[in-house]
Every structure is written in C-alpha cells, then in structure tokens.
Amino acid sequence: MKHFFYLMVLANLSGFSQQLSLSDANRLASLPLKCMQQQYPNKTGQLIKDSTEIASPKQMHPAFYGCFDWHSSVHGHWSLVYLLRKYPQLERRDEIISKLKTNLSKENIDQEVAYLMREHEKSYERTYGWNWVLKLQLELDSMNEAWAKELSDNLRPLSKLLVQRYEEFLPKLLYPIRYGMHTNTAFGLTFAWDYAVATNDVVFQKSIRDNAIRLFKNDEDYPFQWEPSGTDFLSPGMEEIAIMQRVLPQKEFLDWIKKFARPLTKKDFTWETAKVSDRTDGHLVHLDGLNFSRAWNFYSLIRQYPKEFGHLKKLADEHLNFSLPAITDGNYEGEHWLATFALHAFEERSFLKD
C-alpha cells in the first residue's frame, strides 16, 4: 500500500487518535529501518581538503551514512528509538535494536567525532544536524533498557562536542538565519534547549536563552503571507515562536507573541496548507515537511497555552492530515525523511486531549 496513511486520513480528517496505533507505528518504522543502512543515493555535503579525504559515505560516517544524508540518518535513528520506547511490542523490534547497535557502536561514534574535529568541518551540519543529534541523545537517555543505555553512552561524546560547538558558534552569529531550511536558526535551537533543560546544563541553557532573545526578541509583525517559500520544510514563523516559547517566561512570551504573531490570537485565523506540484522532486517535496512543521508547533503552542491558542487545533490537524498521504514507501525523495517529520507532529499531538 503506497500511501500507508491513506485509510487513516479518509476515516477521520480532524479527529484521529492522540496516538498512532501499533499497526501504524510498524509501518512508520519500516521507512527509516529500510534506509538506515542504505548507502546510496547519498548527498555527503563534505568539504574535501585533498585527495586523501575522498571516501565512501559509509567510510566517512559509519554511524550516519544511510537515508540519503547525515541529518536524515540521524533523525531516522531518533524515529526508531522513539517508536521502540512508545511501542514495546513493535513488530521488528529485535531487528531494529540490532541495526541501532551496529550503527551506534562506540567505534562508529568515535569516527563521527573524528570527522567533525577536522579543522575544515567545524560547521558540518550546523545547526540542523546538531539539533537532531541532541534529540536522539535525549531519547536514548529517557530509556531504561540496557541496549539504550549502552548506545546513549556511545553517542554522548558526539553530543558533548556539539554542545561545545553551539556555545562557540552562537555568540558569533550576529544575525539569525530565517529561511525555512536546514540552517534555520530558531529550529536549530529547539531540541538543543530541550536537551539542555533535561540534562540540567545551565550554561548551555543560558547560551541558548541569551542568544535567542538577542536574535528574536525585537521581531514584530511576522508576514504570514510570505509563507511558503518555494522549498521550505520548516515554518520560519512557527519555529521562531517555538524557541521563544521555550526560553521566555509565560507573561513575557504572551506579550511577545502578540507583537510578533497577533493574527494567531484571532479565533478565525486560517492558513492555507502548502501544496506540492511534484513529489518526485527532492526539493519541492520539502513543502510537505512545512505542513508537518507548522502542525507540531501549533500543537506545542496549544499544549502550553490552551486558553489562548486552543482554536488552532483544527488548523493543526488540517496541516498534519494534508501531507500524511505523501509519506510513501516507494518515493525516496520523501520517504527517507518525511516519516520523521510526521512522527514528531504526532509526538506533539499526543500530549493533547481530543
């Protein structure tokens, strides 16, 4: 069944369960499982200093070489760990754990660290891939099983290195990167903040908070009509809201969002879903990710501020449902990453009451 969520979407456009069923979880797990050890096609994104650095994706990145590119591999690993935690009876559980243990071995992570320690690769995957590594680390940390504890310990040197990279980089970033793709500054701080809070890293929290406030506190009147840009997979406006929601106290945040995004406070606010003209185009299909990005941030906003933003729930569901049929098991342009985006949207929605 190519569109594996199709029946679910038809069954109930706006009132699906708070959580995916085990059956849906099994199908969703199949996509990152399929590609996590698939080396080609591959977009490496490397900077080659000389011929000695020419190598295959797996040789360069023995942990995260699958699923087309490094960051997609990272968040594919997160998807599987998350599903294992939420669904202990996952159908291919033993196979998934075996592949996770193979990829996230101490030796492989040490090699990933060595790659990022290259002088000319300090900006590698900044900050999108960094953000997903910390989400993967936090997911492994949250599990009590021995295999997860082992992999958490294995991954930690990479996570610690990236925390250092954040702390070095953020003060140097004089202006935020606002467009809705990999280098979006706001998104790149969200999971990093969650990790800093969960690990009680007050220094990292201060770095993220201070720099987010410096970069975004004075923003006003977000132009909702400017979305979407042609190949966005993140909502610049909603991701900015997401990081400010995290770092500002409640009253300050509500004052800020009224200046930044007053239309969201209107009960009749509407926002057209992003349309994709060709889902075989690896860039144009990004717009399905934009719909998921908007949805997960709507859900997060509703969860913390149900009185002020509960009216956005229907709109969030519309965005999530619109792009669910785009998650296919036969179109590599989307399948290697869109499942993760949908899963994160469901993760945020699972905290709400229907």
Secondary structure, DSSP 8 states (H G I E B T S, - for coil): --BTTHHHHHH-SS---SS--HHHHHHHHHHHHHHTT---S--------SGGG---HHHH-SSS--SSSHHHHHHHHHHHHHHHHH-TT-TTHHHHHHHHHHHT-HHHHHHHHHHHTSGGGTTTTTTHHHHHHHHHHHHHHT--SHHHHHHHHHHHHHHHHHHHHHHHHGGG--S---SSSTT-HHHHHHHHHHHHHHTT-HHHHHHHHHHHHHHHTT-----GGG---TT-SS-HHHHHHHHHHHHS-HHHHHHHHHHH-GGGGSTT--------S-TTSTTTTHHHHHHHHHHHHHHHHHHH-HHHHGGGHHHHHHHHHHHGGG-BSS-HHHHTTHHHHHHHHHHHHTTS--
